[in-house]
Amino acid sequence: MGRPKNQSDTAWEEYLRAIADHSGGTATNRERELLLSYAELQFRLHGGGHCSLCGVHVRHVLPVTIERNGDTIQHCCLCTRCLEAERATATKLTLRVGNAAIEYAGRGTPTHAK
């Protein structure tokens, strides 16, 4: 009988499986799965982080870039609540690791002075 798998072995297997899975779905869905698998792997290996805005514990640490009124704001990670709040006022919100990215069109409309 072989040695029991530890948590990091299982996490690596899941991460590599997500990378290798080219069947079905669009490129956007594959990138999303890849980013979420990467975030889960990082959580299992190193634990989570803390939201840049409110300080609450965050399981999946992914860098967030927010574009609003011509300004760009970067956070190391945001909790779901703060992410949705930022998305409500942003023109564009991006989660990016390397070349993989998930972009959300913000719900906020740019305000222009007349």
N, C-alpha and C positions, 0 to 999 in steps of 0.2 A: 504494500500500500504506500502511495506517495505521500509527501508532506502535505498538510492541509494548506489551502490557499489563504493568504492573508488578504486583508481588505484592499491593499494597494494593487495586488495581482488582479483581483476581480475588477477594480476600477480601470486598470490599464486595458484589460480585455474588452470591457464595455466601450471604452474610448476608441480603441483600434477597430472594433466592430462597426462603430458609427462612421469612422473614416472609410472603411472598406465597403460600406453599403452604398452601392451606386444604383441600385434598382429602385425604380418608381420615384415619383415625386419630382418636383422642379428643382432647379439649382438653388432657389431661395429656401425651399424646405430643407435641402441637404445642408446648406450653410447654417440654418437655424438649428438643426439637429447636431451639427458639428460643434457649434458654439455652446449649446446647452450641455453636450457630453463633456466638452472641455471644462466647463464650469463645474460640473458635478465631479469630475476627476480631481480638480484642484481642491474642491471641498473635502473630498475623502482623503486626500493626501496631506493637506495643510490646514483644514478647517475653513471656516468662513471669514468674513470681514465685518466691517461696520459701515453703515450708510454715511456718506460724506456730509449729508445735510442734518439728519436727526440723530445719528449715532446708534440706531438699533442694529442688532445682529443681522447680517445678510448671509444667506447660504451660498448663493452663486455670485461670485465676485467677477464682474465684467466691467471694463471701462466704458463710460458713457460720455458721449459728446452731444451737447445741446446747442442748437442754433436758434437764436431769438433776436429779432430786431437788428440783424447784422452783426451781433456779437456771438462768439463761440465760447462756451463754458465746458470744461472737462471735469469729470468726477471719476475717482477710482472705482466706485460702485455706489449704487443707490438701492434702497429697499423698494419693494413694489409700490408702496404708497407714495413715496417721493418721486419715483419714476413716472407714475401716472400723473402726479401733480405737475411735474416738469413738462410732460408730454402735452398737457392741457394748454400750456401757454407757449410752447415751442413751435417753431415753424418746421423743424426737423430734429429728430432724435436718433442717434446711432449707437449701437453696441458693437464694438469692434475688437477682435483679437487677430493680429496678423492681417492676412488678406480676407479672412472671413468676417462678414459684417451683416447685421440686421438693421435695416433702416426703417424708421416709422415716420410717416408724415404727421407732423404735429397737428393738434386740433386748434391751436391758436392761430389767428390771422395776424399778419404783420400790420402794425399800426403806422401809418405815415402821416406826418403833419402836412396840412394843406396850406 
